[in-house]
Amino acid sequence: MTERKADTHDKIMLGGLVINLACKEEFAVILGILTLAAEDLSGPGRELARHRFGRAGD
């Protein structure tokens, strides 16, 4: 798969996850969750956050 196709595939998959979440939550709540997760993943505890979020996603 080309890099461009792989990128498109990843975006479609992520979009589908957000759409599925949107069935249960408001858009602002989902955006807030993603924003807080992004902050955790770029902060000093990023390895712990990555591990915690990875476990939750399995």
N, C-alpha and C positions, 0 to 999 in steps of 0.2 A: 504494500500500500504506500502510495506516495506521501510525503510529509504533509502536503496540502489536504489530501483526502483524510489522513489521520486526524489532522486538526479539525476539519469539518465534522468528522465522526464524533470526536470528543465534545465539541460544542453542542451537537444534537443530543448526545447522551446527557450532558449537564442540563440542557434546556428541558429535557423530558423529566428529569428529577425535580426541577423547580416547578414544572407544571403539575406534577403529582403532589407535591407539597402544597401548592396553591389551592388544591381541592380542599385542604384541611385548615389552612391558615390564610390570614390576610397578607397581601403583598408586602406591606410595610414590616410585618413581623418576619417574613422570610428574608427580606433585605437586611433587617437588623441582625438576624442570626448569622448571615453570611459576612456581614461587616465585622461583627465581634469575633467570628472564627478567623477571618483574615488578620485581624489585629493580634490574636493569640498566636497564629502561625508565623508572624513576623517579629514577635517579641522575644524576650530572653528565655521564656519557657517553651519555645517552639517545638523542641523534641518531645516534650511531655504532651503538648497539645496535639501534635501529629499522631502520637501513639494513641491518645484518648479518642480522637476523632476517628482514627482508623478502626479501632475496636468497635466503636458505635456504628460504623458503616458496614461492618461485616455481617 
